[in-house]
Amino acid sequence: MKAENISIKIGGEAGQGIKISGFMLSKVFAKKGYFVTDSNEYPSLIQGGHNTYTINVSTSHVHSISKNLNVLTALDKKTIDQHREEVSYGGFVLYDDQDCTPEQAKEHRKDLNYIAVPLARIIKEIKAPLLMRNSVALGAILALIDVPFDMLGTVIKETFFKKGDEAVNFNTRAADMGYKYIKEKLNSSVPYSLEIVKQKNKMLVTGNDAVFAGAVRSGCKFFASYPRTPASSILHSFASVGNDYNIVTKQAESELAVINMAIGASFAGARAMLATSSSGFSLMNEGLSAAAMTETPLVMAVSQKPGPASGMPTCTEQGDMLFAVNASHGEFLRVVVAPGDPRECFYLTGKAFNLADKYQIPVIILLDKYLSENHHAYDKFDVSMIKVNRGRLVSKAYDVKKDYKRYKKNEDGISHRVISGLKGGEHIANTDEHDEYGFSCDNANNRKEMMDKRFNKVKALVRDITPPKIYGPPEAEVTCWSWGSSKGPIMEAMKTLNREQKKVNLVHFNYLYPFLIDPVMKIIKKSNKNVIVENNKTCQLGKLMMMNTGLKFTSRILKYSGRQFLPEEIVSGIEQL
């Protein structure tokens, strides 16, 4: 059967190579020119636990993984028990014949095709480590969907070359035997055959990868972080290229140290960035306020996970939006950016650095675990779209004006700032309320004038950010309102709903603060039935919109199980409306 879309899930215990198997499979499809998105689920355990990796591959752009699987590959019986209900009617389950009997595998679902593959016996036959069962499974999957083996061999070599020729040869041979086993068992009559696309090597990138790439392209020269899932891979990426791009990367001892180091680097004149997760962001709030009062540019990548407290450290949620909008004490201007996919992560990171420098404010890039860690296949990003704008930064001593006032009051609220150490640019970066020179001042008139100065920046800032974007038919029966990573599942749901003439569109926010009231009101006046779609319990976008427009949105589709939306859930929710 020719197929335009195929969904595959690999499951097993932690330590069985589930993550690397899924990633290699995604990489094979991306190198073949297919569109790919994937998702990796794992528990917050040092050892053990159930892991899965889901891949959607398509001949056209795919925005999200889906609920219904075509192929389930189980490296233990638990995977069959927990995920057989996700397999579509007539779908396939691959399993190791040493993990369970055919009768045990077929329990509860007789409508599926079960194929026992001797994963362990093949590994024993070639005298390879048992851990390499996953490579046998990879070969079997590709054979089942009629994808040529050659690209898997290339990906295995790229993945394991640092471990030496023996590791490459064992894994390649194991995968080849799994491939041949399925071909022989099915007499080369495969159940699925992906439509052929023009082979074009697409890059496979996560949200974290794209934020990192956008930061490097933007001229980031200092990065600090304390490792916290799901933001940790940004730190790993910066650490790997520090020497190549002359970037100082610091793994600090605490979140307090992280934000203070980043503020110090920015004060000295470097483009500075930090990355953290929800709980780490909580600890940084005093530093966030200090950056605002000293008008020091700062870019913060914050990847959300479910709370409160430790919550679910390796799961996803959009629970910190209102926290980011209102974080820390006192009133001050900030920008909260919410990319919806890795492509937006790249370009909006470039925008974040320019906004931070131009308006001398903190900019928060709001991610979540799903966006941070899931891969998408893209053609190359257009790096020319990111252009550096340092704002009113004085970098040469002869440009420093006499009687330099770091916090000079002016109509747009943006003062000149200097590279640290320039003659004539000496000043106090004071976290107390201060006068134009930076000296502490609690005079009532001065307080009002300095608050007005800092907030006057918003007049120009709102012209520098974009209103929410509309996807889908302009005149729709139902309009979904959302932000961040919910974009992908909604876009996939719209394919189904609009194919059935439901006429659904999406209003997606990339900028949550400052809130652009006028464009939102114009959209609301033209929309029919409105529904908020969010990955949280309390409908935070709905609250933000009500605070700014006075309108209450009663229709909502919310998910807060620690898992991302699936398109089928949104389809079901909208059909109920």
C-alpha positions as CSV (number, residue, x, y, z in Angstrom):
1,M,0.0,0.0,0.0
2,K,1.4,3.4,-1.1
3,A,1.4,5.8,1.9
4,E,2.0,9.5,2.2
5,N,2.2,9.4,6.0
6,I,3.5,6.7,8.4
7,S,3.6,6.8,12.2
8,I,6.0,4.7,14.1
9,K,6.6,4.2,17.8
10,I,9.6,2.4,19.4
11,G,9.3,1.4,23.0
12,G,11.3,-0.4,25.7
13,E,13.2,0.0,28.9
14,A,15.6,2.8,29.6
15,G,19.0,1.6,28.6
16,Q,17.8,-0.3,25.5
17,G,18.7,2.5,23.2
18,I,15.2,3.8,22.5
19,K,16.2,7.4,22.1
20,I,19.2,6.8,19.8
21,S,17.1,4.3,17.7
22,G,14.3,6.8,17.2
23,F,16.7,9.6,16.4
24,M,18.5,7.5,13.8
25,L,15.2,6.5,12.2
26,S,14.2,10.2,12.0
27,K,17.6,11.0,10.5
28,V,17.2,8.4,7.8
29,F,13.9,9.8,6.7
30,A,15.2,13.4,6.8
31,K,18.2,12.4,4.6
32,K,15.9,10.8,2.2
33,G,14.0,14.1,1.8
34,Y,10.9,13.3,3.8
35,F,9.3,15.6,6.3
36,V,9.6,14.4,9.9
37,T,8.5,15.2,13.4
38,D,9.2,13.1,16.4
39,S,8.7,13.0,20.2
40,N,10.7,11.2,22.9
41,E,9.1,10.3,26.3
42,Y,11.1,9.1,29.2
43,P,10.6,9.1,33.0
44,S,12.5,11.2,35.5
45,L,14.6,8.3,36.8
46,I,18.4,7.8,37.0
47,Q,17.9,4.2,35.8
48,G,15.0,2.1,34.5
49,G,11.5,3.1,33.5
50,H,9.5,2.9,30.2
51,N,10.8,4.9,27.2
52,T,9.1,5.6,23.9
53,Y,10.1,7.4,20.7
54,T,7.4,8.3,18.2
55,I,8.1,9.4,14.6
56,N,5.7,10.8,12.0
57,V,7.1,10.8,8.5
58,S,5.3,12.3,5.5
59,T,5.8,13.4,1.9
60,S,4.4,16.8,2.8
61,H,5.0,19.1,5.8
62,V,4.0,17.4,9.1
63,H,3.5,19.6,12.2
64,S,3.0,17.1,14.9
65,I,3.0,13.4,15.9
66,S,-0.3,11.7,15.9
67,K,-2.3,9.4,18.1
68,N,-2.7,6.6,15.6
69,L,0.3,4.4,14.8
70,N,1.0,2.3,11.7
71,V,3.9,0.4,13.3
72,L,4.7,-0.3,17.0
73,T,8.1,-1.8,17.6
74,A,8.4,-3.3,21.1
75,L,11.7,-4.2,22.8
76,D,9.8,-5.5,25.8
77,K,6.2,-6.8,26.4
78,K,5.3,-3.7,28.4
79,T,5.4,-1.7,25.2
80,I,2.8,-4.0,23.6
81,D,0.6,-3.8,26.7
82,Q,0.7,-0.1,27.1
83,H,0.6,1.0,23.4
84,R,-1.3,-1.6,21.4
85,E,-4.5,0.5,21.6
86,E,-2.7,3.3,19.7
87,V,-2.1,1.1,16.6
88,S,-4.6,1.7,13.8
89,Y,-6.7,-1.2,12.6
90,G,-4.6,-3.5,10.5
91,G,-1.4,-2.0,11.8
92,F,1.8,-3.9,12.6
93,V,3.4,-4.8,15.9
94,L,7.1,-6.0,15.7
95,Y,8.4,-7.7,18.9
96,D,11.2,-10.0,20.0
97,D,10.0,-13.6,20.2
98,Q,12.0,-14.0,23.4
99,D,9.9,-11.4,25.2
100,C,6.5,-13.0,24.8
101,T,4.6,-15.8,22.9
102,P,2.4,-15.0,19.9
103,E,-0.7,-15.6,22.1
104,Q,0.5,-13.1,24.7
105,A,1.3,-10.5,22.0
106,K,-2.1,-10.8,20.4
107,E,-4.0,-10.5,23.7
108,H,-6.9,-8.0,23.4
109,R,-6.2,-6.9,19.8
110,K,-6.8,-9.6,17.1
111,D,-7.2,-7.0,14.4
112,L,-3.4,-6.2,14.2
113,N,-0.6,-7.9,12.4
114,Y,2.0,-9.3,14.8
115,I,5.5,-10.1,13.6
116,A,7.9,-11.9,15.9
117,V,11.5,-10.9,15.1
118,P,14.3,-12.9,16.7
119,L,16.2,-9.7,17.9
120,A,18.1,-11.4,20.7
121,R,18.9,-14.5,18.6
122,I,20.3,-12.5,15.8
123,I,22.5,-10.5,18.1
124,K,23.7,-13.8,19.7
125,E,24.4,-15.2,16.2
126,I,26.8,-12.3,15.3
127,K,28.3,-12.3,18.8
128,A,27.4,-8.7,19.4
129,P,26.3,-7.1,22.7
130,L,22.7,-7.6,23.5
131,L,22.2,-3.8,23.7
132,M,22.3,-3.8,19.8
133,R,18.9,-5.5,19.6
134,N,17.7,-2.0,18.7
135,S,19.7,-2.0,15.6
136,V,18.1,-5.2,14.4
137,A,14.7,-3.6,15.1
138,L,15.7,-0.5,13.0
139,G,16.5,-2.7,10.0
140,A,13.2,-4.6,10.5
141,I,11.2,-1.3,10.5
142,L,12.7,0.0,7.3
143,A,12.1,-3.3,5.5
144,L,8.4,-3.3,6.7
145,I,7.9,0.1,5.0
146,D,10.0,-0.6,2.0
147,V,12.7,2.0,2.6
148,P,16.2,1.0,1.1
149,F,18.8,0.0,3.6
150,D,21.7,2.1,2.3
151,M,20.8,5.3,4.2
152,L,20.5,3.5,7.5
153,G,24.1,2.2,7.0
154,T,25.2,5.8,6.5
155,V,23.4,7.0,9.6
156,I,24.8,4.2,11.7
157,K,28.3,5.1,10.6
158,E,27.7,8.8,11.4
159,T,26.3,7.9,14.8
160,F,28.9,5.4,16.1
161,F,32.1,6.4,14.3
162,K,33.6,7.8,17.5
163,K,33.2,4.4,19.2
164,G,35.3,2.7,16.5
165,D,35.0,0.4,13.6
166,E,33.8,-2.5,15.7
167,A,30.8,-0.7,17.0
168,V,29.9,0.6,13.5
169,N,30.3,-2.9,11.9
170,F,28.3,-4.7,14.6
171,N,25.4,-2.2,14.4
172,T,25.4,-2.2,10.6
173,R,25.4,-6.0,10.4
174,A,22.7,-6.3,13.1
175,A,20.5,-3.8,11.2
176,D,21.1,-5.6,7.9
177,M,20.1,-8.9,9.4
178,G,16.9,-7.4,10.8
179,Y,16.1,-5.9,7.3
180,K,16.7,-9.2,5.5
181,Y,14.7,-11.2,8.0
182,I,11.5,-9.1,7.4
183,K,12.1,-9.2,3.6
184,E,12.3,-13.0,3.6
185,K,9.5,-13.5,6.1
186,L,7.1,-11.3,4.0
187,N,8.5,-12.7,0.7
188,S,9.3,-9.1,-0.2
189,S,5.6,-8.2,-0.2
190,V,5.7,-5.2,2.1
191,P,2.6,-3.8,3.8
192,Y,3.6,-0.1,3.4
193,S,5.5,1.7,0.8
194,L,6.2,5.4,1.3
195,E,5.6,7.6,-1.8
196,I,8.9,8.5,-3.3
197,V,10.1,12.0,-2.9
198,K,13.0,13.9,-4.4
199,Q,16.0,13.0,-2.2
200,K,17.2,16.1,-0.5
201,N,19.1,16.1,2.7
202,K,17.0,17.9,5.2
203,M,18.4,19.0,8.6
204,L,16.8,17.5,11.7
205,V,16.5,20.1,14.4
206,T,14.9,20.5,17.8
207,G,13.6,23.8,19.4
208,N,16.7,23.9,21.6
209,D,19.0,23.3,18.6
210,A,17.3,26.2,16.8
211,V,17.5,28.6,19.7
212,F,21.2,27.8,20.0
213,A,21.8,28.3,16.3
214,G,19.9,31.5,16.3
215,A,21.9,32.8,19.3
216,V,25.2,32.0,17.6
217,R,24.1,33.7,14.4
218,S,23.1,36.7,16.5
219,G,26.6,37.1,17.9
220,C,26.0,35.8,21.4
221,K,29.4,35.8,23.1
222,F,28.5,34.7,26.6
223,F,26.2,31.8,27.7
224,A,25.5,30.6,31.2
225,S,23.3,27.8,32.5
226,Y,22.8,25.3,35.3
227,P,21.8,22.0,33.8
228,R,18.0,21.5,34.0
229,T,15.9,19.3,31.8
230,P,14.5,20.2,29.3
231,A,16.9,23.1,28.6
232,S,20.2,21.3,29.2
233,S,20.9,20.5,25.5
234,I,21.4,24.3,24.8
235,L,24.3,24.3,27.3
236,H,25.7,21.2,25.7
237,S,25.6,22.8,22.2
238,F,27.3,26.0,23.4
239,A,30.0,24.1,25.2
240,S,30.8,22.2,22.0
241,V,31.5,25.3,19.9
242,G,32.9,27.8,22.3
243,N,36.4,27.7,20.8
244,D,35.2,27.8,17.3
245,Y,33.0,30.9,17.7
246,N,34.9,32.6,20.6
247,I,31.9,32.2,23.0
248,V,32.4,32.0,26.8
249,T,30.2,29.1,28.1
250,K,29.8,28.8,31.9
251,Q,28.1,25.9,33.7
252,A,27.4,27.8,36.9
253,E,26.9,26.4,40.4
254,S,23.4,27.7,40.8
255,E,20.6,29.6,39.0
256,L,21.4,32.7,41.0
257,A,25.0,32.6,39.7
258,V,23.7,32.0,36.1
259,I,21.6,35.1,35.9
260,N,24.1,37.3,37.7
261,M,26.9,36.1,35.4
262,A,24.8,36.8,32.3
263,I,23.9,40.3,33.6
264,G,27.6,41.0,34.3
265,A,28.6,39.9,30.8
266,S,25.9,42.0,29.2
267,F,26.9,45.0,31.3
268,A,30.4,44.6,30.0
269,G,29.1,44.8,26.4
270,A,28.8,41.2,25.3
271,R,25.6,39.7,23.9
272,A,24.6,37.4,26.8
273,M,22.1,34.6,27.1
274,L,21.1,32.0,29.7
275,A,18.8,29.0,29.5
276,T,16.8,27.3,32.3
277,S,13.6,25.4,33.0
278,S,10.5,26.4,35.0
279,S,11.9,25.8,38.5
280,G,15.2,27.4,37.6
281,F,13.4,30.5,36.3
282,S,11.7,30.8,39.7
283,L,15.1,31.1,41.4
284,M,16.2,33.8,38.9
285,N,13.5,36.3,39.6
286,E,15.5,38.7,41.7
287,G,18.1,38.9,39.0
288,L,15.5,39.5,36.3
289,S,14.3,42.5,38.3
290,A,17.9,43.7,38.6
291,A,18.4,43.6,34.8
292,A,15.2,45.6,34.4
293,M,16.2,48.3,36.9
294,T,19.8,48.6,35.5
295,E,18.4,48.5,31.9
296,T,20.8,45.7,31.1
297,P,19.9,43.7,28.0
298,L,19.3,40.0,28.7
299,V,18.0,37.1,26.7
300,M,16.5,34.2,28.7
301,A,15.4,30.8,27.2
302,V,12.9,29.2,29.6
303,S,11.7,25.7,28.8
304,Q,8.5,24.8,30.7
305,K,7.7,21.6,32.4
306,P,4.8,20.7,34.7
307,G,4.8,22.0,38.3
308,P,4.3,22.9,41.0
309,A,7.6,22.1,42.8
310,S,9.5,19.3,41.0
311,G,6.2,18.3,39.3
312,M,7.0,16.1,36.3
313,P,10.6,17.0,35.3
314,T,10.7,15.2,32.0
315,C,7.2,16.0,30.8
316,T,5.7,19.1,29.0
317,E,3.2,21.8,29.8
318,Q,2.4,25.5,29.0
319,G,1.9,26.4,32.7
320,D,4.3,29.3,33.1
321,M,3.1,31.9,30.6
322,L,1.4,34.2,33.1
323,F,4.4,33.7,35.4
324,A,6.8,34.9,32.6
325,V,4.5,37.9,31.8
326,N,4.4,39.0,35.5
327,A,7.7,37.5,36.8
328,S,9.6,39.2,39.6
329,H,8.7,42.2,41.8
330,G,7.8,45.6,40.7
331,E,6.5,46.8,37.4
332,F,8.9,46.8,34.4
333,L,8.9,46.3,30.7
334,R,9.9,42.9,29.2
335,V,9.2,40.9,26.1
336,V,7.8,37.4,26.2
337,V,8.4,35.5,23.0
338,A,6.7,32.1,22.3
339,P,7.9,30.2,19.3
340,G,5.6,27.5,17.9
341,D,8.1,25.3,16.2
342,P,11.9,25.0,15.7
343,R,11.9,27.3,12.6
344,E,10.3,30.1,14.7
345,C,12.8,29.3,17.5
346,F,15.7,30.2,15.2
347,Y,14.3,33.5,13.8
348,L,12.7,34.7,17.0
349,T,16.0,34.1,18.9
350,G,17.6,36.5,16.5
351,K,14.8,39.0,17.1
352,A,15.1,38.5,20.9
353,F,18.7,39.6,20.9
354,N,17.9,42.8,18.9
355,L,14.9,43.7,21.1
356,A,17.0,43.2,24.3
357,D,19.8,45.4,23.0
358,K,17.6,48.0,21.3
359,Y,15.3,48.6,24.3
360,Q,17.8,47.5,27.1
361,I,15.3,45.1,28.6
362,P,15.0,41.4,29.5
363,V,13.6,39.2,26.7
364,I,12.2,35.8,27.7
365,I,12.0,33.0,25.0
366,L,9.3,30.7,26.3
367,L,9.7,27.1,25.2
368,D,8.5,23.8,26.7
369,K,9.7,20.2,26.9
370,Y,7.9,19.1,23.7
371,L,9.2,22.0,21.7
372,S,12.7,21.9,23.2
373,E,13.3,18.2,22.5
374,N,11.2,17.1,19.5
375,H,12.8,17.1,16.0
376,H,11.5,18.6,12.8
377,A,13.0,18.1,9.3
378,Y,13.7,21.4,7.5
379,D,15.6,22.7,4.6
380,K,18.3,25.1,5.7
381,F,17.3,28.2,7.6
382,D,17.9,31.5,5.9
383,V,20.6,33.0,8.1
384,S,20.5,36.3,6.2
385,M,17.2,36.9,8.0
386,I,19.0,37.5,11.3
387,K,20.7,40.9,11.3
388,V,22.5,42.3,14.3
389,N,21.2,45.5,15.8
390,R,23.0,46.5,19.0
391,G,20.9,49.6,19.5
392,R,22.4,52.7,21.3
393,L,25.6,50.9,22.4
394,V,28.6,53.2,22.5
395,S,31.8,51.1,21.8
396,K,34.4,53.8,21.2
397,A,35.6,56.4,23.8
398,Y,35.4,59.3,21.4
399,D,31.7,58.7,21.0
400,V,31.0,59.1,24.7
401,K,29.3,62.4,25.3
402,K,30.6,64.8,27.9
403,D,28.7,64.7,31.2
404,Y,27.6,61.2,30.4
405,K,24.2,60.2,31.9
406,R,23.6,56.5,31.6
407,Y,19.9,56.8,32.4
408,K,19.3,60.1,30.6
409,K,15.6,60.9,30.4
410,N,14.4,61.3,26.8
411,E,11.2,61.0,24.9
412,D,11.5,57.3,23.8
413,G,13.1,56.2,27.1
414,I,16.2,54.7,25.5
415,S,19.4,56.0,26.8
416,H,22.9,55.4,25.4
417,R,24.8,52.7,27.1
418,V,28.6,52.1,27.0
419,I,30.9,49.2,26.7
420,S,32.4,48.7,30.2
421,G,35.7,50.5,30.7
422,L,35.3,53.3,28.2
423,K,36.9,56.6,29.3
424,G,34.1,59.1,30.2
425,G,31.5,56.4,30.4
426,E,31.9,55.6,34.1
427,H,28.6,55.2,35.9
428,I,26.8,53.3,38.6
429,A,24.6,50.4,37.5
430,N,22.3,50.8,40.5
431,T,19.5,48.4,41.5
432,D,18.0,51.1,43.7
433,E,15.9,53.7,42.1
434,H,18.3,56.2,40.8
435,D,18.8,59.5,38.9
436,E,20.2,59.9,35.4
437,Y,23.7,59.3,36.6
438,G,22.8,56.1,38.5
439,F,23.0,57.6,42.0
440,S,20.4,56.3,44.5
441,C,17.4,58.7,44.6
442,D,14.1,58.3,46.4
443,N,12.7,61.7,45.4
444,A,9.0,61.3,44.4
445,N,9.3,63.3,41.2
446,N,12.4,61.4,40.1
447,R,10.7,58.1,40.8
448,K,7.8,59.0,38.6
449,E,10.0,60.3,35.8
450,M,12.3,57.3,35.8
451,M,9.3,54.9,35.8
452,D,7.8,56.8,32.9
453,K,11.2,56.8,31.1
454,R,11.5,53.0,31.3
455,F,7.9,52.4,30.2
456,N,8.1,55.0,27.4
457,K,10.1,52.4,25.4
458,V,6.9,50.5,24.8
459,K,5.7,53.1,22.2
460,A,8.4,52.1,19.8
461,L,8.6,48.5,21.0
462,V,5.0,47.6,19.9
463,R,5.9,48.6,16.4
464,D,8.9,46.2,16.5
465,I,6.9,43.1,17.4
466,T,4.3,41.3,15.2
467,P,0.6,40.7,16.0
468,P,-0.7,37.2,16.2
469,K,-0.7,35.4,12.8
470,I,-3.8,33.7,11.3
471,Y,-3.4,30.3,9.7
472,G,-6.2,28.7,7.6
473,P,-9.3,30.1,5.9
474,P,-9.9,33.8,6.9
475,E,-13.7,33.3,7.3
476,A,-13.9,30.1,9.5
477,E,-16.7,28.7,11.5
478,V,-14.3,28.1,14.4
479,T,-11.2,30.1,15.4
480,C,-8.6,28.5,17.6
481,W,-6.5,30.8,19.7
482,S,-3.2,29.5,21.0
483,W,0.5,30.1,21.5
484,G,3.8,28.2,21.6
485,S,4.1,24.5,20.8
486,S,0.3,23.9,20.6
487,K,0.6,25.3,17.1
488,G,1.8,22.1,15.5
489,P,-1.1,19.8,16.7
490,I,-3.6,22.4,15.8
491,M,-2.2,22.8,12.3
492,E,-2.5,19.0,11.8
493,A,-6.0,19.0,13.2
494,M,-7.0,21.7,10.8
495,K,-5.9,19.5,7.9
496,T,-8.5,16.9,9.0
497,L,-11.2,19.4,9.9
498,N,-10.9,21.5,6.8
499,R,-10.9,18.5,4.6
500,E,-14.3,17.7,6.1
501,Q,-15.5,21.3,5.5
502,K,-15.4,22.3,9.2
503,K,-13.6,25.5,8.2
504,V,-11.3,26.0,11.2
505,N,-8.5,28.5,11.5
506,L,-5.8,29.4,14.0
507,V,-4.7,32.7,15.6
508,H,-1.3,32.0,16.9
509,F,0.6,34.3,19.3
510,N,4.4,34.6,19.0
511,Y,4.5,37.6,21.3
512,L,2.6,37.4,24.5
513,Y,3.9,40.6,26.1
514,P,3.6,43.4,25.4
515,F,0.0,42.4,24.4
516,L,-1.1,44.0,21.1
517,I,-4.7,44.9,21.9
518,D,-5.8,46.6,18.6
519,P,-4.9,43.8,16.2
520,V,-6.5,41.2,18.6
521,M,-9.7,43.1,18.8
522,K,-9.9,43.4,15.0
523,I,-9.6,39.6,14.7
524,I,-12.2,39.0,17.4
525,K,-14.7,41.2,15.6
526,K,-14.3,39.2,12.4
527,S,-14.3,35.7,14.1
528,N,-17.3,33.5,14.7
529,K,-17.0,30.8,17.3
530,N,-13.7,31.2,19.4
531,V,-12.0,28.5,21.3
532,I,-8.8,28.7,23.4
533,V,-6.4,25.7,22.9
534,E,-3.7,25.4,25.6
535,N,-1.5,22.9,27.3
536,N,-2.4,23.9,30.8
537,K,-5.2,23.7,33.4
538,T,-6.3,27.3,34.0
539,C,-6.5,28.7,30.4
540,Q,-3.8,31.2,30.8
541,L,-4.0,32.7,27.3
542,G,-7.8,33.2,28.0
543,K,-7.0,35.1,31.2
544,L,-4.4,37.2,29.4
545,M,-6.8,38.1,26.7
546,M,-9.6,38.9,29.2
547,M,-7.2,41.1,31.1
548,N,-6.4,43.1,28.0
549,T,-9.7,43.0,26.0
550,G,-12.3,42.6,28.7
551,L,-13.7,39.6,26.7
552,K,-14.2,36.2,28.3
553,F,-13.7,33.1,26.1
554,T,-15.9,30.3,27.4
555,S,-15.0,27.6,24.9
556,R,-11.7,26.0,25.6
557,I,-9.7,22.8,24.9
558,L,-7.2,22.2,27.6
559,K,-4.7,19.4,28.3
560,Y,-2.6,19.1,31.4
561,S,-1.5,15.5,31.7
562,G,2.1,16.3,31.2
563,R,1.9,15.3,27.5
564,Q,1.6,17.5,24.4
565,F,-1.6,17.7,22.4
566,L,-2.3,15.2,19.7
567,P,-4.2,16.4,16.6
568,E,-7.0,13.8,17.2
569,E,-7.7,15.3,20.6
570,I,-8.2,18.8,19.1
571,V,-10.4,17.4,16.3
572,S,-12.6,15.7,18.9
573,G,-12.8,18.8,21.0
574,I,-13.8,21.1,18.1
575,E,-16.3,18.6,16.8
576,Q,-17.9,18.6,20.3
577,L,-18.3,22.4,20.0
